[in-house]
Amino acid sequence: ILNVDCDMYSNNSQAIVDALCCFMDEKSHDIAFVQFPQKFENVTKYDIYGSSLRVISEVEFHGLDGVGGPLYVGSGCFHQREVLCGRKYLETSKLTWKMQSHLSEVKGSVNELAERAKQFASCNYELNTPWGNEVGLKYGCPVEDVLTGLAIQCRGWKSIYLNPNRSGFLGLAATTLADTLVQHKRWSEGDFQIMINNNPLWYGRNKISLALQLGYCNYCCWALNSMATLSYCTLPSLYMLKGIPLFPKVSSMWFLPFGYIIIAKYTYSLLEFLCSGGTILEWWNEQRMWLYKRTSSYLFAFID
C-alpha cells in the first residue's frame, strides 16, 4: 500500500521498484514499511520559514535507519498490507508475494459497485471492530502516523529509510509564518500526546532498541522543550533589569563551560546543516524559526 498526502505527487517512477527490492529481499523478512523523505518543491528562497526539514531528512532519519528504522511520517511510505492489518512478526514470518491480479474477480453492474463503494466510504464497517486500534492506522491522535509506526515496530517489525538522489515524492510546504506555526503546533501536540499516553521508553521497552526509543523521544519532547526555551528567553532579561549577573564573567574560569557549550552547539549545528546541502543563510533562518516555534507553537501544544 502506497500512502501519499493529498498535496504530494510521485516524482520518480523508480520509487516503487526500489521499495519492492526492500520488501522482496530474501535476507530481510521483517520489513514492515519503506519510508521516503518528505521533500518540497515550493520552499521559499533561503527557506525563511525553515520548512525544508533538511536535517531531519538528511541526518536524523538516516541515524534512525541504523537502529531499527525511521518513524512513519504519514506520506511517501510503502506498507505491507498484512503488517498494517495487525500481523505480528515472528522468526518464521515470510509474506508471500502474489504476482497476479485478481481484478477480474470483481463482479456486478456499475450501479451495484457504486452502492458497495458508498457503503465502503461511509466507514460504518469499522464500528465495533479492531479498526483504528489493533488494525490499520491508529485513531485518536493528531499524528496517527507516528503512533501507527511505533505500534508496528513494537510488534517486532522494522522499517527502512530510502533517500535516493532523485526525490521519490514532492509536496507543498508551509510558505507563511502562520501556516508554519500552526502546522508545528499540531505536530508537537500529537507527539507530546504520544509521550504521555504511549511513552516510547515504556511502550517500547524490550520491544525496540533503546536508541530507537530515544529517537522517538527526540520528537515527542518538542512541546516539553518550550518550557526550557521560554525560561532561557525571559529570565536573563529580567535579571538584567535588576542588574543581577546571571552568568559568570568572561574573565572567570566558570565561563569556560558556558562558552564551550554555546560554541560547540552552534558549530556542530552549522556543520550538520551545511553537510546536508544547506547554506549559512538558510541555517540562520532555521535557528530563527527554532526560537519562534519553541516560544509559540510548542508552548501552545504543551498547554493544550
C-alpha positions as CSV (number, residue, x, y, z in Angstrom):
1,I,0.0,0.0,0.0
2,L,1.4,3.4,-1.0
3,N,0.4,6.3,1.3
4,V,0.8,9.8,-0.1
5,D,-0.6,13.1,1.2
6,C,-3.1,14.9,-1.0
7,D,-0.6,17.7,-1.7
8,M,2.2,15.4,-2.7
9,Y,2.9,13.6,-6.0
10,S,5.3,11.0,-7.4
11,N,8.5,12.5,-8.7
12,N,10.3,9.2,-9.5
13,S,8.6,6.2,-11.2
14,Q,11.5,4.1,-9.9
15,A,10.5,4.6,-6.3
16,I,8.0,1.6,-6.3
17,V,10.7,-0.7,-7.7
18,D,13.2,0.5,-5.0
19,A,10.6,-0.2,-2.3
20,L,9.8,-3.7,-3.7
21,C,13.5,-4.5,-3.7
22,C,13.5,-3.9,0.1
23,F,10.3,-6.0,0.7
24,M,11.4,-8.9,-1.5
25,D,14.9,-9.2,-0.2
26,E,15.4,-12.9,0.7
27,K,17.6,-11.9,3.7
28,S,15.1,-9.5,5.2
29,H,11.6,-10.8,6.1
30,D,11.0,-8.2,8.9
31,I,10.5,-5.0,6.8
32,A,7.0,-3.5,7.5
33,F,7.3,-0.3,5.6
34,V,9.7,1.7,3.5
35,Q,9.7,5.4,4.2
36,F,10.9,8.1,1.7
37,P,11.8,11.6,3.0
38,Q,9.3,14.4,2.8
39,K,10.7,16.8,0.1
40,F,9.0,20.0,-1.0
41,E,9.1,21.9,-4.3
42,N,7.8,25.3,-3.1
43,V,10.3,26.1,-0.3
44,T,10.9,29.9,-0.2
45,K,14.2,31.5,-1.2
46,Y,16.7,30.9,1.7
47,D,14.0,28.8,3.4
48,I,12.9,31.7,5.6
49,Y,10.4,29.6,7.4
50,G,12.6,26.5,8.0
51,S,10.1,24.3,6.1
52,S,12.5,22.0,4.3
53,L,13.1,19.7,7.3
54,R,16.6,19.3,5.9
55,V,18.4,18.0,9.0
56,I,15.6,15.6,9.8
57,S,15.6,14.1,6.3
58,E,19.4,14.1,5.6
59,V,20.8,13.3,9.1
60,E,18.4,12.2,11.8
61,F,16.3,9.7,9.8
62,H,19.5,8.1,8.4
63,G,20.5,7.6,12.1
64,L,17.2,6.0,13.0
65,D,17.5,3.7,10.0
66,G,20.5,2.1,11.7
67,V,18.7,1.3,14.9
68,G,15.5,-0.3,13.7
69,G,14.1,2.0,11.1
70,P,12.7,5.5,10.8
71,L,9.4,6.8,12.0
72,Y,6.3,6.5,9.8
73,V,5.6,10.2,8.8
74,G,2.3,9.7,7.0
75,S,3.3,10.3,3.4
76,G,5.7,8.8,0.8
77,C,5.6,5.4,2.5
78,F,5.0,1.9,1.2
79,H,3.4,-0.6,3.6
80,Q,3.0,-4.3,3.6
81,R,-0.8,-4.8,3.8
82,E,-0.6,-7.8,6.2
83,V,1.5,-5.8,8.6
84,L,-0.7,-2.7,8.5
85,C,-3.6,-5.0,9.3
86,G,-2.1,-6.0,12.6
87,R,0.1,-9.0,11.9
88,K,3.0,-9.6,14.4
89,Y,6.5,-10.5,13.3
90,L,7.8,-14.0,14.1
91,E,11.1,-15.6,13.1
92,T,9.1,-17.8,10.7
93,S,7.3,-14.9,9.2
94,K,7.6,-14.8,5.4
95,L,4.9,-13.0,3.4
96,T,4.0,-14.5,0.1
97,W,4.1,-12.1,-2.8
98,K,1.4,-12.8,-5.4
99,M,2.4,-11.9,-8.9
100,Q,-1.0,-11.9,-10.4
101,S,-4.0,-9.6,-10.4
102,H,-7.5,-10.6,-9.1
103,L,-9.3,-7.6,-10.6
104,S,-11.1,-10.0,-12.9
105,E,-12.9,-11.5,-9.9
106,V,-14.8,-8.2,-9.2
107,K,-18.4,-8.8,-10.4
108,G,-21.5,-6.8,-10.5
109,S,-23.1,-4.0,-12.5
110,V,-21.9,-0.4,-12.3
111,N,-24.9,0.6,-10.0
112,E,-24.1,-2.4,-7.7
113,L,-20.5,-1.4,-7.5
114,A,-21.5,2.2,-6.8
115,E,-23.7,1.2,-3.9
116,R,-20.9,-1.0,-2.5
117,A,-18.5,1.9,-2.8
118,K,-20.9,4.2,-0.9
119,Q,-21.0,1.7,2.0
120,F,-17.3,1.4,2.0
121,A,-16.9,5.2,2.0
122,S,-19.2,5.6,5.0
123,C,-16.8,3.6,7.2
124,N,-19.7,2.0,9.1
125,Y,-18.0,-1.3,8.6
126,E,-15.4,-0.2,11.2
127,L,-17.9,0.1,14.0
128,N,-17.3,-2.3,16.9
129,T,-14.2,-3.8,15.1
130,P,-10.4,-3.6,15.9
131,W,-10.0,-0.9,13.2
132,G,-8.2,2.1,14.5
133,N,-6.9,0.3,17.5
134,E,-5.3,-3.0,16.5
135,V,-5.8,-2.9,12.8
136,G,-4.9,-0.1,10.3
137,L,-3.9,3.4,11.3
138,K,-4.3,4.4,15.0
139,Y,-7.2,6.7,15.7
140,G,-7.5,9.5,18.3
141,C,-4.1,11.2,17.8
142,P,-3.2,14.2,15.7
143,V,-0.1,12.4,14.5
144,E,-1.6,9.0,13.9
145,D,1.2,8.1,11.5
146,V,3.9,8.3,14.2
147,L,1.8,6.3,16.6
148,T,1.0,3.7,14.0
149,G,4.7,3.3,13.1
150,L,5.6,2.9,16.7
151,A,3.0,0.2,17.2
152,I,4.2,-1.7,14.1
153,Q,7.8,-1.6,15.3
154,C,6.8,-2.8,18.8
155,R,5.2,-5.8,17.2
156,G,8.7,-6.9,16.0
157,W,8.8,-5.3,12.6
158,K,11.4,-2.9,11.2
159,S,11.4,-0.1,8.7
160,I,13.7,1.2,6.0
161,Y,14.6,4.7,5.0
162,L,15.2,5.3,1.3
163,N,16.6,8.7,0.3
164,P,17.5,8.4,-3.4
165,N,19.3,11.2,-5.3
166,R,16.1,11.9,-7.3
167,S,13.3,12.5,-4.7
168,G,10.7,9.8,-4.7
169,F,7.9,12.3,-3.8
170,L,7.5,16.0,-3.8
171,G,4.9,18.1,-2.0
172,L,3.9,21.6,-0.7
173,A,5.5,23.1,2.4
174,A,4.1,25.9,4.5
175,T,5.0,29.2,2.9
176,T,3.8,31.7,5.6
177,L,4.7,32.2,9.2
178,A,1.2,31.5,10.4
179,D,0.9,28.2,8.4
180,T,4.3,27.1,9.7
181,L,3.5,27.7,13.3
182,V,0.0,26.1,13.1
183,Q,1.5,23.0,11.4
184,H,4.2,22.6,14.1
185,K,1.6,23.2,16.8
186,R,-0.4,20.2,15.6
187,W,2.8,18.0,15.1
188,S,4.2,18.8,18.6
189,E,0.9,18.4,20.3
190,G,0.4,15.0,18.8
191,D,3.9,13.9,19.6
192,F,3.6,15.0,23.2
193,Q,0.3,13.2,23.4
194,I,2.2,10.0,22.4
195,M,4.8,10.8,25.1
196,I,2.1,10.9,27.7
197,N,-0.2,8.0,26.6
198,N,2.3,5.7,24.7
199,N,5.7,6.7,26.1
200,P,8.2,5.1,23.8
201,L,10.5,4.4,26.8
202,W,7.7,2.3,28.4
203,Y,5.6,1.2,25.5
204,G,8.7,0.2,23.5
205,R,10.6,-1.4,26.4
206,N,12.0,-4.8,25.4
207,K,10.4,-4.4,22.0
208,I,12.5,-1.9,20.2
209,S,16.1,-0.8,20.8
210,L,16.9,1.9,23.4
211,A,18.4,4.0,20.7
212,L,15.1,3.9,18.7
213,Q,13.2,4.7,21.9
214,L,15.3,7.8,22.4
215,G,14.9,8.7,18.7
216,Y,11.1,8.8,19.3
217,C,11.5,10.8,22.4
218,N,13.5,13.4,20.5
219,Y,10.3,14.4,18.6
220,C,7.8,13.6,21.4
221,C,9.5,16.1,23.7
222,W,9.3,19.1,21.3
223,A,6.4,20.6,23.3
224,L,8.1,20.0,26.6
225,N,11.2,21.8,25.4
226,S,9.2,25.0,25.2
227,M,9.4,25.4,28.9
228,A,13.2,25.5,29.0
229,T,13.5,27.8,26.0
230,L,10.8,30.2,27.3
231,S,12.7,30.4,30.6
232,Y,16.0,30.9,28.9
233,C,14.5,33.8,26.8
234,T,12.8,35.6,29.7
235,L,14.8,35.1,32.9
236,P,18.1,36.6,31.7
237,S,16.2,39.8,30.6
238,L,14.5,40.1,34.0
239,Y,17.8,39.7,35.7
240,M,19.4,42.4,33.5
241,L,16.7,44.9,34.5
242,K,17.8,44.4,38.1
243,G,21.5,44.5,37.3
244,I,21.9,40.9,38.6
245,P,24.6,38.8,36.8
246,L,23.0,35.5,35.8
247,F,26.1,34.2,34.0
248,P,29.8,34.3,35.1
249,K,32.1,37.0,33.8
250,V,34.2,36.3,30.8
251,S,37.3,36.6,33.0
252,S,36.0,33.8,35.3
253,M,37.0,30.2,34.9
254,W,33.3,29.3,35.3
255,F,32.7,31.0,32.0
256,L,34.5,28.2,30.1
257,P,31.8,25.5,30.3
258,F,29.1,28.0,29.2
259,G,31.3,29.2,26.4
260,Y,32.2,25.7,25.3
261,I,28.6,24.6,25.2
262,I,27.4,27.6,23.2
263,I,30.3,27.5,20.7
264,A,30.2,23.7,20.3
265,K,26.4,23.5,19.9
266,Y,26.2,26.1,17.1
267,T,29.4,25.0,15.3
268,Y,28.1,21.4,15.2
269,S,24.6,22.6,14.1
270,L,26.1,24.7,11.3
271,L,28.3,22.0,10.0
272,E,25.5,19.5,10.2
273,F,23.3,21.8,8.1
274,L,26.0,22.6,5.6
275,C,26.8,18.9,5.1
276,S,23.1,18.3,4.4
277,G,23.2,20.7,1.4
278,G,22.1,23.9,3.1
279,T,23.6,27.4,3.2
280,I,24.6,29.6,6.0
281,L,21.7,31.9,5.4
282,E,19.2,29.0,5.4
283,W,20.8,27.8,8.7
284,W,20.3,31.2,10.2
285,N,16.7,31.2,9.2
286,E,16.3,27.7,10.7
287,Q,17.7,29.0,14.0
288,R,15.3,32.0,13.9
289,M,12.3,29.7,13.3
290,W,13.6,27.3,16.0
291,L,13.1,30.1,18.5
292,Y,9.7,31.2,17.1
293,K,8.3,27.6,17.2
294,R,9.6,26.9,20.7
295,T,8.0,30.0,22.2
296,S,4.7,29.8,20.4
297,S,3.8,26.5,18.6
298,Y,5.4,24.2,21.1
299,L,4.2,26.2,24.1
300,F,0.6,26.2,23.0
301,A,0.9,22.5,22.2
302,F,2.2,21.8,25.7
303,I,-0.7,23.8,27.3
304,D,-3.3,22.0,25.1
